[in-house]
Amino acid sequence: QDLLQAAVSPTGCGRNIEDLMITPVQRIPRYRMLLDELRKNTVETHVDYQTICAALNLIRETADTVNAAAKRADQQRKVIAVHDQLSTKDRFAKRTKHVKYSQVANLVMPHRYLARGGLLLEYSMKQKKTKRREFFLFNDLMLKATRVSEKSLQLRGMLQLNETLSIMCFPKYWDQGIELQNCAVISSGEDTKTTRKQIWVVCFDNPDDMEEWTEEMEQFHAELV
């Protein structure tokens, strides 16, 4: 405590603990720019040119590693944010099938991160209508939920990506006279005595979004099986 107070005092460095902790990370891009400028202003025949290039490559690799770690940490923080909105039992949808509350309670796992999320349309083949849901794609599963309030989500389903997964994309999808655009029919699991295959029909805003979501799902599935 004395050290922190001394750091922010007029006779100290005048910076708080957050500023001090970020300083080593901020120096990496500075070193990169410095070495890049040094390389540009050094003739290739100079005795230090190859050493400068090697140092620049090393600092680039370090910067990439730091950036990747920062991105993964941000993705994991988003998992916690989703978990906090889903985890209490009073917000757990009673009508949700194929999902146990314990699975949501254990949503935060060391290996899990949130790849993408957004509002999409889900088509119910039983009710013959679409509903806007919030979808969350993790690196090992996919969730769909209904927004109850700004800080509350009601879970509507969970789809495991490490099970048998099938994705069929349709620019136009017809179901008994109902036309849908940019739809993906996603099925996971198998019908057994204790489990049932899940089939989701998800509609995206445009073909690019459909391609990005489904390609990432298939990539995660390939990594898990």
C-alpha positions as CSV (number, residue, x, y, z in Angstrom):
1,Q,0.0,0.0,0.0
2,D,2.9,2.4,0.8
3,L,4.5,1.6,-2.5
4,L,1.3,2.4,-4.4
5,Q,0.8,5.7,-2.6
6,A,4.5,6.6,-3.2
7,A,4.1,5.8,-6.9
8,V,1.2,8.3,-7.4
9,S,2.6,11.0,-5.2
10,P,4.2,14.2,-6.7
11,T,7.6,13.0,-5.8
12,G,7.0,9.5,-7.2
13,C,6.3,8.5,-10.8
14,G,2.8,10.0,-10.7
15,R,1.2,6.9,-12.2
16,N,-1.3,4.4,-10.7
17,I,-0.9,0.7,-10.6
18,E,-2.9,0.1,-13.8
19,D,-0.5,2.4,-15.7
20,L,2.5,0.7,-14.3
21,M,1.2,-2.8,-15.1
22,I,0.5,-2.0,-18.8
23,T,3.8,-0.3,-19.4
24,P,5.7,-3.5,-20.3
25,V,3.0,-4.4,-22.8
26,Q,3.0,-0.9,-24.3
27,R,6.8,-1.1,-24.8
28,I,6.5,-4.0,-27.3
29,P,5.0,-2.1,-30.1
30,R,7.4,0.8,-29.4
31,Y,10.4,-1.6,-29.7
32,R,8.8,-2.9,-32.9
33,M,8.5,0.6,-34.4
34,L,12.0,1.5,-33.3
35,L,13.6,-1.6,-34.8
36,D,11.6,-1.2,-38.0
37,E,12.8,2.4,-38.4
38,L,16.3,1.3,-37.6
39,R,16.2,-1.4,-40.3
40,K,14.9,1.1,-42.9
41,N,17.7,3.5,-42.1
42,T,20.5,0.8,-42.1
43,V,22.1,-0.3,-45.3
44,E,22.0,-4.0,-46.1
45,T,25.8,-4.2,-46.1
46,H,26.1,-2.9,-42.6
47,V,27.5,-5.4,-40.1
48,D,24.5,-5.0,-37.8
49,Y,21.8,-5.3,-40.5
50,Q,21.1,-9.0,-40.1
51,T,21.0,-8.7,-36.4
52,I,18.5,-5.9,-36.6
53,C,16.3,-8.0,-38.9
54,A,16.5,-11.0,-36.5
55,A,15.6,-8.8,-33.6
56,L,12.6,-7.3,-35.5
57,N,11.3,-10.7,-36.4
58,L,11.5,-11.8,-32.7
59,I,9.7,-8.7,-31.5
60,R,7.0,-9.2,-34.1
61,E,6.5,-12.8,-32.9
62,T,6.3,-11.6,-29.3
63,A,3.8,-8.9,-30.3
64,D,1.7,-11.5,-32.1
65,T,1.8,-13.8,-29.0
66,V,0.8,-10.9,-26.7
67,N,-2.1,-9.9,-29.0
68,A,-3.4,-13.5,-29.3
69,A,-3.3,-13.8,-25.5
70,A,-5.1,-10.5,-25.0
71,K,-7.7,-11.6,-27.5
72,R,-8.3,-14.9,-25.8
73,A,-8.6,-13.2,-22.4
74,D,-11.2,-10.9,-23.8
75,Q,-13.1,-13.8,-25.3
76,Q,-13.0,-15.6,-21.9
77,R,-14.3,-12.5,-20.2
78,K,-17.3,-12.6,-22.5
79,V,-18.0,-16.2,-21.4
80,I,-18.2,-15.0,-17.9
81,A,-20.6,-12.2,-19.0
82,V,-22.9,-14.7,-20.7
83,H,-22.7,-17.0,-17.7
84,D,-23.7,-14.3,-15.3
85,Q,-26.8,-13.6,-17.4
86,L,-27.9,-17.3,-17.6
87,S,-26.7,-18.9,-14.4
88,T,-29.4,-18.2,-11.9
89,K,-32.2,-20.8,-11.6
90,D,-35.0,-18.3,-11.7
91,R,-33.9,-17.3,-15.2
92,F,-33.5,-20.9,-16.4
93,A,-36.1,-21.7,-19.0
94,K,-38.5,-24.4,-17.7
95,R,-39.3,-25.3,-21.3
96,T,-35.7,-25.7,-22.4
97,K,-35.1,-29.3,-23.6
98,H,-31.9,-31.3,-23.8
99,V,-30.2,-29.0,-21.3
100,K,-29.5,-29.5,-17.6
101,Y,-29.1,-26.5,-15.3
102,S,-25.7,-27.9,-14.2
103,Q,-24.4,-27.4,-17.8
104,V,-25.1,-23.7,-17.6
105,A,-23.8,-23.4,-14.1
106,N,-20.5,-24.8,-15.4
107,L,-20.4,-22.6,-18.5
108,V,-17.1,-21.0,-17.5
109,M,-14.3,-23.5,-18.3
110,P,-10.6,-22.9,-18.8
111,H,-10.6,-24.1,-22.3
112,R,-13.8,-22.4,-23.4
113,Y,-14.0,-19.0,-25.2
114,L,-16.7,-17.1,-27.0
115,A,-16.1,-16.9,-30.7
116,R,-19.1,-14.8,-31.8
117,G,-22.6,-13.9,-30.8
118,G,-25.5,-12.0,-32.2
119,L,-29.3,-11.7,-32.9
120,L,-30.5,-14.2,-35.4
121,L,-33.9,-15.6,-36.5
122,E,-34.8,-19.2,-35.5
123,Y,-37.5,-20.9,-37.5
124,S,-39.8,-23.3,-35.7
125,M,-40.8,-26.1,-38.0
126,K,-43.5,-27.1,-35.6
127,Q,-45.1,-23.6,-35.1
128,K,-44.2,-22.4,-38.7
129,K,-42.9,-19.1,-37.5
130,T,-39.6,-17.3,-36.8
131,K,-38.4,-15.9,-33.4
132,R,-35.5,-13.6,-32.8
133,R,-33.0,-15.2,-30.5
134,E,-29.6,-14.4,-29.2
135,F,-27.1,-17.0,-30.3
136,F,-23.6,-17.5,-28.8
137,L,-21.0,-19.6,-30.5
138,F,-18.3,-21.0,-28.3
139,N,-15.4,-23.2,-29.4
140,D,-17.2,-26.3,-28.2
141,L,-20.9,-25.5,-28.1
142,M,-23.6,-23.2,-29.2
143,L,-26.4,-21.6,-27.1
144,K,-29.6,-19.9,-28.0
145,A,-31.4,-17.6,-25.6
146,T,-34.2,-15.0,-25.3
147,R,-33.4,-11.6,-23.9
148,V,-35.5,-11.0,-20.8
149,S,-33.8,-7.7,-19.7
150,E,-30.6,-5.8,-20.2
151,K,-28.8,-8.2,-17.8
152,S,-30.9,-11.3,-18.1
153,L,-31.1,-14.1,-20.7
154,Q,-33.4,-17.1,-20.7
155,L,-31.8,-20.2,-22.2
156,R,-33.7,-21.9,-25.0
157,G,-31.2,-24.5,-26.1
158,M,-27.7,-25.9,-26.2
159,L,-26.0,-27.6,-29.1
160,Q,-22.8,-29.6,-28.5
161,L,-20.2,-29.3,-31.3
162,N,-18.3,-32.4,-30.3
163,E,-21.2,-34.6,-31.2
164,T,-22.3,-35.7,-34.6
165,L,-22.8,-32.4,-36.4
166,S,-24.5,-31.7,-39.8
167,I,-24.9,-28.3,-41.4
168,M,-26.8,-27.6,-44.6
169,C,-27.0,-24.1,-45.9
170,F,-29.7,-22.8,-48.1
171,P,-29.9,-19.3,-49.8
172,K,-33.6,-19.9,-49.9
173,Y,-35.5,-22.4,-47.8
174,W,-39.1,-23.5,-48.3
175,D,-41.3,-25.2,-45.7
176,Q,-44.9,-25.7,-46.7
177,G,-45.1,-22.4,-48.6
178,I,-43.1,-20.4,-46.2
179,E,-40.0,-18.9,-47.7
180,L,-36.9,-18.2,-45.7
181,Q,-33.6,-16.7,-46.8
182,N,-30.0,-17.5,-45.8
183,C,-30.9,-20.4,-43.6
184,A,-28.7,-23.1,-42.1
185,V,-30.2,-26.4,-40.9
186,I,-28.0,-27.5,-38.0
187,S,-28.4,-30.9,-36.4
188,S,-26.4,-32.4,-33.6
189,G,-26.4,-35.7,-31.8
190,E,-28.3,-38.9,-32.5
191,D,-31.7,-40.4,-31.5
192,T,-31.1,-42.9,-28.7
193,K,-33.0,-44.3,-25.7
194,T,-31.8,-41.4,-23.6
195,T,-31.1,-38.6,-26.1
196,R,-32.7,-37.0,-29.1
197,K,-31.1,-35.4,-32.1
198,Q,-31.4,-31.6,-32.1
199,I,-32.3,-29.7,-35.2
200,W,-32.1,-25.9,-35.4
201,V,-33.1,-23.8,-38.4
202,V,-31.3,-20.5,-38.2
203,C,-31.7,-17.6,-40.5
204,F,-28.9,-15.1,-41.0
205,D,-29.0,-11.4,-42.2
206,N,-27.0,-12.2,-45.3
207,P,-25.0,-14.9,-47.1
208,D,-21.7,-13.7,-45.7
209,D,-22.9,-14.0,-42.1
210,M,-24.2,-17.5,-42.8
211,E,-20.9,-18.6,-44.3
212,E,-18.8,-17.1,-41.4
213,W,-20.9,-18.7,-38.7
214,T,-21.2,-22.1,-40.2
215,E,-17.6,-22.3,-41.3
216,E,-16.5,-21.5,-37.8
217,M,-18.8,-24.2,-36.4
218,E,-17.4,-26.8,-38.7
219,Q,-13.9,-25.8,-37.8
220,F,-14.6,-26.2,-34.1
221,H,-16.3,-29.5,-34.7
222,A,-13.3,-30.8,-36.7
223,E,-10.9,-29.7,-33.8
224,L,-13.1,-31.6,-31.2
225,V,-13.6,-34.9,-33.0
